[in-house]
Amino acid sequence: MDEILKFFLEYKEMIFAIVLSIFLGIEVISHVPAVLHTPLMSGSNAIHGVVIIGAIIVMGHADTVIPQILGFIAVILGTLNVVGGFVVTDRMLEMFKKKKN
């Protein structure tokens, strides 16, 4: 129990920032109109490109097999998220195009 209390006292500013950002994120996302929610979220999935770059760097500096495996999994999942985000965005934009008769 003392270690937990010591941890909270040592990192209270970081914990406060994380809790505050959680509440702020919930508040911001809850006020996004439903029409914009899917393109906004799918576009933000493209930020996973940073995860892909980080995973490639981790894999390049890895000395053992475990970081290489975790980096490979991160590259695969990040790539799936980026591609999925763009697919969803393309589908949403397709809905707003005029239909040909």
Buried (B, 14 or more C-beta within 10 A) or exposed (E): EEEEEEEEEEEEEEEEEEEEEEEEEEEEEEEEEEEEEBBBBBBEBBEBEEBBEBBBEBBEEBEEEEBBEBBBEBBEBBBEBBEEBBEBBEEBEEEEEEEEE
